[in-house]
Amino acid sequence: MSRLILATGMFLLVIVFGGWAQVARISNPSPAFYTGAQAQRGKALFAQHCSTCHTVNRSGSRPLDLAGAEWIQEWYSVADLFSKTYWTMPADNVLSLSEDAHVDLVAYLLQVNGLPAGNQDLPGDVNEMRKMVLTPRGSRSVRNENKSGNLAEGYYSSQQAKRGRLFFLGSCGLCHAAEGPGPNEDPTRITPASGTGMWLGSQRFYMRLAGDRFTQRYHTVGDLFNKIRTTMPAYDGGGLSPEMSVDIVAYLLEANGFPAGEEDLGGDSSTMKAMPLVEKGFQRLFNGKDFGGFQFVLGHNCAPRPSGCGHTDPGTTFQVERGTIFSSGRPLGYMYTEKKYLNFTLRFDYRYLPNEGMERDDDFYGNSGYLLFITKNEVWPKSLEIQGSNSLVLSVIPVDSKAKFTVDDEARKRAIHPVGQWNSVEIVSKDGQVGSSLNGTLISIVSEHEFREPGYIGFQSEGAKIYWRNIRIREE
C-alpha cells in the first residue's frame, strides 16, 4: 500500500510541474542568494520527496528535469519560484513540508541551475525573496503611456512577450494554454495521461486563453492585467511579481494576434485601462497619443476660420493625458472625426471630474454631448445630439432637425455610475434608427430621423471637465 501511495504522489508531482521545460544551464549566474549548507539540506529533501519524478541533469524526458536556462527563466524572482513549490508541492499532500523545508528546496534548485552560493541562508521572508531577481528585464524602454498611433504599433515588445511565454509556462501552463494544440490533441479536452490540465470530474481540460472569447472578455489591456495581477496563479492568487504579470500580459497579447511594438508594456494599471483591445471589426478613432483623425471648431456661435471666428486647433480645450482625451469645457465647441459616418457602432468610455463641494450626484450639472451626422461645422451644427449631460445622459436632442425617440429614465438611473467613475457608452446607427446604451443598458431609441447622408461625429466641450478613452468605431 505504501508503495502505491508513493507512486501516486510522485505522479501528481509530475502533474504540478507539467509546464516546466528543460534546456542548458544558465551561463550568467545571478548574485548569491543562499548558502552551500542550505542547498545540501535541500538536496536531501529533493532526493526524498522529488527525485522519483524529477531530475536536475538536463535529461529532457520524464521524470521532468528542473535545471536549465529556460527553466530558471520561468521565474522573475526567487519569490515566484518559492510560491510554486510551497503551494503545490508535494501534490498528493500539499503543505505537508515546513516552510523552512521549501526554502531549502529552492536553495538547492538555485544551486543546480548555476547560481553561486553565498554567506547567508535564503530567508523565508517572501518580500525579501521578491528582491532577488532571477530574470532581469534589462534596460529596454518601457511604455508607461499609450503612445500607440495605430494597432500595428503595438503595446509591448517581442522580447517582453518571449519572457512572458516562459513565465506563463511556469505559473500558468498547468491549467491554461494560449497556443495551438499539439498533434492528436483537442483544443480544450486532453487525456489524463498528459499529466497536465484542469481536473473536472473524470475529464481533463485546458482553459484556453486565445481566440474570439479573449477580446469579448477583456476590453482593455488593463482588464487583462488586473485579472492576472489579482487572481493568478490559482494556487496563489495575486502572488506573482508585478513584472511577471505584465510580461504574461504581453505574451497573451502576442498569442491573440496583437502585434508587437518597440517598447515594453509598463506596469501602470490606469494607463493600461486606456489601451483598448479593439473588438473584431472595430477601428480606433483615438490613437492614445495625439489628435490624429480629429478636427476642431471652438468658439461660441462660431464657424471655423478663415471664414468664421472659430479656432481650429485644440488649444487647452482638448488635451491628451495618459492615453485619454481631456476637455476643460472652455470655450464652447467640439472635436469631430475627419471621416463621415452614417451606419456605425460607436463605443467609448467617459468620466466627469466632480465639482468641489459636491455632496451627491444630483449636485452635478456637468454637460457635454455627441453630435451625429454633422455636414456643416459650426457651434452648434445641425445634427442629432445624443446628450452627454450627466443627469440626462443619452437623451436625444434633434438640433435644427426632427426625430422621433423614446428615453428610459429609470433604466438610466439604474445603469449610471457615480460622478468621477468611468461609464461606457455604445451608440448604434443603422437603417435610419439610433440606439444608445449606458454600461450595457439601452437608454434611448431614435425610431426616425431625417439624416440620410454620412456626417461627422462630434464630442462637445460644454462647460464641464470630462475625460474620454477607448474611442472606437465599426462601420455597419
KATAHU-V703436 format. One record per pair of residues at least 6 apart in sequence whose ideal C-beta (glycine too) atoms are under 6 Angstrom apart, sorted by sequence separation. I is the first residue (numbers start at 0). J is the second residue. If there is no record, write none. Layout:
# KATAHU-V703436
((I J) (I J))
This chain:
# KATAHU-V703436
((58 64) (74 80) (180 186) (217 223) (230 236) (301 307) (303 309) (357 363) (416 422) (57 64) (189 196) (196 203) (197 204) (296 303) (301 308) (302 309) (304 311) (318 325) (373 380) (427 434) (435 442) (54 62) (196 204) (229 237) (301 309) (303 311) (385 393) (386 394) (435 443) (53 62) (57 66) (196 205) (317 326) (373 382) (395 404) (426 435) (52 62) (53 63) (54 64) (55 65) (57 67) (298 308) (372 382) (386 396) (434 444) (55 66) (298 309) (316 327) (371 382) (372 383) (425 436) (53 65) (191 203) (297 309) (298 310) (370 382) (371 383) (384 396) (394 406) (433 445) (296 309) (297 310) (432 445) (189 203) (351 365) (370 384) (383 397) (384 398) (432 446) (106 121) (249 264) (423 438) (85 101) (188 204) (228 244) (295 311) (368 384) (369 385) (382 398) (422 438) (84 101) (187 204) (227 244) (317 334) (381 398) (187 205) (295 313) (368 386) (381 399) (102 121) (245 264) (297 316) (368 387) (379 398) (381 400) (84 104) (187 207) (227 247) (367 387) (102 123) (245 266) (173 195) (366 388) (174 197) (290 313) (414 437) (81 105) (224 248) (365 389) (414 438) (80 105) (98 123) (223 248) (241 266) (363 389) (414 440) (176 205) (410 440) (175 206) (176 207) (177 208) (411 442) (174 206) (177 209) (298 330) (299 331) (410 442) (175 208) (297 330) (287 322) (297 332) (407 442) (21 57) (296 332) (406 443) (21 59) (351 389) (13 52) (295 334) (404 443) (405 444) (12 52) (48 89) (71 112) (293 334) (294 335) (385 426) (404 445) (9 51) (24 66) (213 255) (393 435) (9 52) (21 64) (24 67) (25 68) (208 251) (294 337) (402 445) (403 446) (19 63) (23 67) (393 437) (403 447) (22 67) (23 68) (32 77) (66 111) (209 254) (292 337) (21 67) (22 68) (25 71) (66 112) (209 255) (332 378) (402 448) (429 475) (16 63) (22 69) (78 125) (81 128) (221 268) (224 271) (331 378) (395 443) (401 449) (20 69) (273 322) (393 442) (400 449) (20 70) (78 128) (221 271) (273 323) (385 435) (393 443) (395 445) (19 70) (77 128) (78 129) (220 271) (221 272) (270 321) (270 322) (76 129) (219 272) (77 131) (220 274) (76 131) (219 274) (363 418) (44 100) (55 111) (76 132) (219 275) (360 417) (360 418) (44 103) (74 133) (75 134) (217 276) (44 104) (41 103) (45 107) (71 133) (72 134) (170 232) (214 276) (40 103) (41 104) (214 278) (41 106) (42 107) (353 418) (383 448) (37 103) (41 107) (154 220) (353 419) (351 418) (38 106) (37 106) (38 107) (350 421) (15 87) (38 110) (33 106) (303 376) (348 421) (349 422) (177 251) (15 90) (302 377) (348 423) (33 109) (178 254) (12 89) (166 243) (177 254) (301 378) (347 424) (12 90) (372 450) (11 90) (346 425) (11 91) (166 246) (167 247) (296 376) (374 454) (8 89) (35 116) (166 247) (345 426) (373 454) (34 116) (372 454) (373 455) (8 91) (37 120) (163 246) (167 250) (344 427) (7 91) (31 115) (162 246) (163 247) (373 457) (28 113) (29 114) (31 116) (343 428) (371 456) (28 114) (31 117) (34 120) (163 249) (164 250) (342 428) (28 115) (159 246) (163 250) (342 429) (370 457) (25 113) (33 121) (24 113) (32 121) (160 249) (159 249) (160 250) (368 459) (73 165) (367 459) (72 165) (160 253) (155 249) (367 461) (73 168) (74 169) (366 461) (73 169) (366 462) (155 252) (366 463) (365 463) (367 465) (32 131) (157 259) (156 259) (29 133) (155 259) (159 263) (153 258) (153 259) (151 258) (153 260) (156 263) (152 260) (155 264) (154 264) (129 240) (341 453) (351 463) (352 464) (340 453) (339 453) (351 465) (339 454) (339 455) (350 466) (349 467) (336 455) (142 262) (154 274) (335 455) (336 456) (347 467) (348 468) (348 469) (140 262) (141 263) (142 264) (143 265) (335 457) (347 469) (142 265) (347 470) (139 263) (141 265) (143 267) (333 457) (334 458) (333 458) (346 471) (144 270) (333 459) (345 472) (145 273) (332 460) (145 274) (343 472) (344 473) (343 474) (328 460) (343 475) (342 475) (326 460) (328 462) (328 463) (328 464) (148 286) (326 465) (147 287) (148 288) (325 466) (145 287) (146 288) (323 466) (324 467) (316 460) (323 468) (87 234) (86 234) (86 235) (18 168) (82 235) (18 172) (18 173) (17 173) (82 238) (79 240) (76 240) (79 243) (75 240) (75 242) (75 243) (17 194) (144 321) (145 322) (17 195) (14 194) (13 194) (285 470) (284 470) (283 471) (284 472) (281 471) (281 473) (280 473) (275 469) (277 471) (273 468) (275 471))
